[in-house]
Amino acid sequence: MLAVLAPGQGSQKPGFLTPWLALPGAEARLRWWSVLAGVDLVHLGTEADADEIKDTAKTQPLLVAAALLAAEQLPMYDTTIVAGHSVGELAAASLAGVLSPEAAVTLAAVRGREMAAACALEPTGMSAVLGGDPDEVIAAIEAAGLYPANRNGAGQVVAAGSLAGLEKLAAAPPARTRIITLQVAGAFHTPYMAPAEEALAAIAAGVPTAAPAKLLLSNRDGAVVEHGPSMLQRLVKQVTAPVRWDLCMTALADLGVTAVIELAPAGTLAGLVKRTIKGIEIVTVHTPDDLTAARDVITRHGSAPVLEPHPQGNVVLATAAGTFTPAEDLAEGAEVGGGQRIGTVQTPQGPVDVTTHGAGVLAEWLVTLDDPVAPGQPLARIGDQL
């Protein structure tokens, strides 16, 4: 089984898009997306220096555009799973068919501008905490008045918050850890980004979505999201919520992934996967020269996802691997509301709620108590209200 990954902020390098412009239509594609993003993606990907492409307002649409540009050169139909890190989730949502490429690039531009504006309101920052006991690291971050903004797995947690809090953490680090100050504009994926979430939500409310055509993992909890509007809501809320890339990698392992392709600008996510999931084949797509290897791994590991067809909202699917527990006193024939919890999937990381997308009648349970379930497996059928 094959997964395609889209990287997040920090993976960009000066000039990394230069070789891609030699591909037919690539420059025109970037110029079209530049109009939507309000920034010159061709300049940013070829001529801009490291300081310019570190600007959050410019980096985020650049990264989404780069991932989509690389993916257009691959037979994506034969990929089963997609996931992205932070802003890379917008690219992943497009690859899954939830968003159009134009919508993904536009939302990335809005997200980047609004997050940059939120960073300017108050001095904040981020630091990577490498090594140590995971529980002790989280406790130390919270004791310093900070937030664990990214839990990336492989012994890496990113703390975010006030500069005073980051200084306090650096002065008394958890045992057996190394702390690195990150050169970022502010405390991403924390409540400090609330103004950006609000602004993005106002735009996202008018964006059309479709049901995913692939297994699409969410940064919030590593769950498979099978409802377009739900994924869009998650993308908006992720601006202030921590990135749980550790749970995304757990989901990749649970789903039996045998190979991973990281899209341009590749390297960061591939390194995390390599240190976490043993025996997996990894291809990093840095330039068009890497496309041959990527196509080869798709041929050997890829297969079109088998998603059971159903009317949108009429079947509730599992979003994680584990055992299913129906909600107490909820029997077939009962009326359920939109967003109502109808059970939980017990995973090694804890329970994951199973909720409906719309109101109706619980027509039929498709699994029973303690049945093992896989992500994307139908759990219940919801019929129309009488």
JOPE-V398189 format. One record per residue. N is the residue number from 1. SS is DSSP state (H for helix, E for strand, - for the rest). D_LAST is the distance of its C-alpha to the last C-alpha in Angstrom with 2 decimals. Layout:
n->[N,N]
ss->[SS,SS]
d_last->[D_LAST,D_LAST]
This chain:
n->[1,2,3,4,5,6,7,8,9,10,11,12,13,14,15,16,17,18,19,20,21,22,23,24,25,26,27,28,29,30,31,32,33,34,35,36,37,38,39,40,41,42,43,44,45,46,47,48,49,50,51,52,53,54,55,56,57,58,59,60,61,62,63,64,65,66,67,68,69,70,71,72,73,74,75,76,77,78,79,80,81,82,83,84,85,86,87,88,89,90,91,92,93,94,95,96,97,98,99,100,101,102,103,104,105,106,107,108,109,110,111,112,113,114,115,116,117,118,119,120,121,122,123,124,125,126,127,128,129,130,131,132,133,134,135,136,137,138,139,140,141,142,143,144,145,146,147,148,149,150,151,152,153,154,155,156,157,158,159,160,161,162,163,164,165,166,167,168,169,170,171,172,173,174,175,176,177,178,179,180,181,182,183,184,185,186,187,188,189,190,191,192,193,194,195,196,197,198,199,200,201,202,203,204,205,206,207,208,209,210,211,212,213,214,215,216,217,218,219,220,221,222,223,224,225,226,227,228,229,230,231,232,233,234,235,236,237,238,239,240,241,242,243,244,245,246,247,248,249,250,251,252,253,254,255,256,257,258,259,260,261,262,263,264,265,266,267,268,269,270,271,272,273,274,275,276,277,278,279,280,281,282,283,284,285,286,287,288,289,290,291,292,293,294,295,296,297,298,299,300,301,302,303,304,305,306,307,308,309,310,311,312,313,314,315,316,317,318,319,320,321,322,323,324,325,326,327,328,329,330,331,332,333,334,335,336,337,338,339,340,341,342,343,344,345,346,347,348,349,350,351,352,353,354,355,356,357,358,359,360,361,362,363,364,365,366,367,368,369,370,371,372,373,374,375,376,377,378,379,380,381,382,383,384,385,386]
ss->[-,E,E,E,E,E,-,-,-,-,-,-,-,-,-,-,-,H,H,H,H,H,-,-,-,H,H,H,H,H,H,H,H,H,H,H,H,-,-,-,H,H,H,H,H,H,-,-,-,-,-,H,H,H,-,H,H,H,H,H,H,H,H,H,H,H,H,H,H,H,H,-,-,-,-,H,H,H,-,-,E,E,E,E,-,-,-,H,H,H,H,H,H,H,H,-,-,-,-,-,H,H,H,H,H,H,H,H,H,H,H,H,H,H,H,H,H,H,H,-,-,-,-,E,E,E,E,E,E,E,E,-,-,H,H,H,H,H,H,H,H,H,H,-,-,-,E,E,E,E,E,E,E,-,-,E,E,E,E,E,E,E,H,H,H,H,H,H,H,H,H,-,-,-,-,-,E,E,E,E,E,E,-,-,-,-,-,-,-,-,H,H,H,H,H,H,H,H,H,H,H,H,H,H,-,-,-,-,-,-,-,-,-,-,E,E,E,-,-,-,-,-,-,E,E,-,-,H,H,H,H,H,H,H,H,H,H,-,-,-,-,-,E,-,H,H,H,H,H,H,H,H,H,H,-,-,-,-,E,E,E,E,-,-,-,-,-,H,H,H,H,H,H,H,H,H,-,-,-,-,E,E,E,E,-,-,-,H,H,H,H,H,H,H,H,H,H,H,H,H,H,-,-,-,-,-,-,-,-,-,-,-,-,-,E,E,E,-,-,-,-,E,E,E,E,E,-,-,-,-,-,-,-,-,E,E,-,-,-,-,E,E,E,E,E,E,E,-,-,E,E,E,E,E,E,-,-,-,-,E,E,E,E,E,E,-,-,-,-,-,E,E,E,-,-,-,-,E,E,E,E,E,E,-,-,-]
d_last->[41.92,42.71,41.72,42.74,43.43,43.98,46.49,46.41,48.93,52.42,52.58,54.06,57.77,60.02,60.16,57.57,56.03,59.43,59.43,55.91,57.12,59.17,56.04,55.29,52.84,52.56,54.44,52.55,49.23,50.45,51.73,48.37,46.62,49.44,48.45,44.91,46.20,49.00,51.55,53.96,52.59,55.52,58.04,56.20,55.97,59.55,61.95,60.54,62.18,60.61,60.46,58.63,55.92,55.49,54.05,50.36,49.44,51.10,50.53,46.75,46.22,49.29,47.88,44.51,46.36,48.77,46.15,44.29,47.65,48.61,45.27,45.59,48.65,46.84,44.58,41.58,39.28,40.85,40.19,37.41,37.29,38.04,38.77,40.77,42.69,41.96,42.16,42.23,38.48,38.09,40.07,38.09,34.78,36.31,37.61,34.15,32.79,30.77,33.29,35.76,39.40,39.93,37.11,38.46,42.00,41.03,39.01,41.93,44.29,42.27,41.87,45.61,46.75,44.60,45.54,49.18,48.86,47.35,50.24,52.70,51.47,52.97,55.30,53.35,53.69,52.86,54.89,54.36,55.00,56.21,56.61,56.53,54.12,50.55,49.73,53.06,52.58,49.21,50.70,53.72,51.67,49.62,52.80,54.30,51.42,50.08,46.86,46.48,45.27,45.52,45.46,46.78,47.75,51.18,52.66,51.72,49.95,50.19,50.68,49.96,50.66,53.62,57.05,58.42,55.88,56.73,60.42,59.79,58.03,60.86,63.46,62.01,60.05,58.41,60.67,61.32,59.56,60.68,59.27,59.33,58.72,56.46,57.40,54.12,53.39,51.44,48.91,46.09,42.81,43.44,42.40,45.42,43.32,40.68,41.86,41.48,37.92,37.01,38.74,37.19,33.66,34.29,35.24,32.66,29.83,30.76,31.28,29.00,28.12,27.03,25.92,29.09,30.78,32.86,32.65,33.13,34.52,34.17,37.21,35.25,34.91,35.66,32.01,30.66,28.31,25.84,23.99,26.07,25.09,25.50,28.95,29.93,29.12,31.22,34.02,34.20,34.18,36.77,39.36,39.67,38.50,40.92,41.13,40.57,42.32,43.37,39.77,39.39,42.47,41.14,38.03,40.39,42.26,39.18,37.92,41.32,42.64,46.09,47.06,46.50,47.43,47.96,48.01,50.69,52.15,51.95,53.49,51.90,48.69,50.60,53.02,50.34,48.69,52.12,52.94,49.64,48.60,51.57,52.29,50.02,51.36,51.32,52.13,52.72,52.59,55.25,56.58,56.03,58.57,55.92,53.46,55.18,54.64,51.00,50.39,52.19,50.04,46.87,48.33,49.08,46.10,43.34,40.40,37.31,34.34,31.94,28.52,25.73,23.85,20.13,17.79,18.59,16.51,14.60,17.45,19.25,23.00,25.93,28.19,31.23,33.08,33.13,31.34,27.69,26.65,22.99,22.17,23.02,20.53,17.62,16.33,14.01,10.52,11.13,9.43,12.05,13.43,15.44,18.84,18.11,20.66,19.43,22.98,26.48,28.90,32.31,35.01,38.78,38.42,35.80,32.03,29.76,26.28,23.28,20.56,17.33,17.63,14.25,11.22,8.33,8.11,11.61,11.43,15.23,18.43,21.02,23.90,25.02,27.21,30.40,29.76,31.91,30.01,31.36,30.40,27.79,26.57,22.81,21.66,17.90,15.07,12.00,8.91,6.36,3.79,0.00]
